[in-house]
Amino acid sequence: MKVTVVGAGAVGASCAEYIAIKNFASDVILVDIKENFAEGKAMDLMQTASLNGFDTRIIGSTNDYSKTANSDIAVITSGIPRKPGMTREELIGINAGIVKSVSQQLIKESPNVILIIVSNPMDTMTYLTHKITGLPKNRIIGMGGALDSARFKYRLSEALECPSSDIDGMVIGGHSDKGMIPLTRIATRNSIRVTELISEERLDKVLNDTKVGGATLTGMLGTSAWYAPGAAVSSLVQAIACDQKKMFPCSTMLNGEYDLNDICIGVPVILGKNGIEKIVELDLSERELSDLKSSAEAVTKTNNLLVDLNS
């Protein structure tokens, strides 16, 4: 099993580390545009192999995609954060250009690759990847919901003062503070609905804290988080690589599901060796459906900022 991670920054390197530690891949190729940066990260990580007990080889590459040839799965974390004075349109234009170039180079070397998109705005970059590559919808996956759900479970475990392993919960919708929809109604602790265990007021706080999870960390760290995003991606990669048939909320192309069309947005899917093997349609309440529709409208608005998708 060969996995490529494009972008050797904090999220990409964290992702490569977690994949290696889980020891299910033979090779992880770490690619970056900065000279010797990926090679340095790979060497540093490989020097932990005897300490952490893994046999996965991590190989760095400065923009040489030939080393990624015949990858089974590739993760795209490339892109830039929004800088002072930069418009949203400028940010999307730059990141769209990066994602387009990276995805095309990956597919050239690995025609059967499954792509996992992490670059922001994630739902829009996932949509872009569909439009420019023409890959089957099962082979393009947006990561966001897996991360948002992990943050939701953390907040629930905090409120309930219990281990996160006791919690089952899911976030659907767009990967943004206004777009995500933590499904508090059906979240459980060991099969008991959390609505029976904590007050509505406390649950509302959990919901709101989940929505601003990324922004909270950015405010504290001065940059985007990387441990949880890297772990979320590694879980998706493992589910595919090991054909686990696990359910994760992921950004996927919808064509009629949830009454949505021609949009990538977070909904539960089953992940296995073929990528997205099934889209799971939940029996949502009227309010949840309304929230999902509003979230989809916001994602579509961002998608409309993309220019010349096929140029």
Secondary structure, 3 states (H helix, E strand, C coil): CEEEEECCCHHHHHHHHHHHHHCCCCEEEEEECCCCHHHHHHHHHHCCHHHHCCCCEEEEEECCHHHHCCCCEEEECCCCCCCCCCCHHHHHHHHHHHHHHHHHHHHHHCCCCEEEECCCCHHHHHHHHHHHHCCCHHHEEECHHHHHHHHHHHHHHHHHCCCHHHEECCEEECCCCCCEEECCCCCEECCEEHHHCCCHHHHHHHHHHHHCHHHHHHHHHCCCCCHHHHHHHHHHHHHHHCCCCEEEEEEEEEECHHHCEEEEEEEEEEEECCEEEEECCCCCCHHHHHHHHHHHHHHHHHHCCCCCCCC
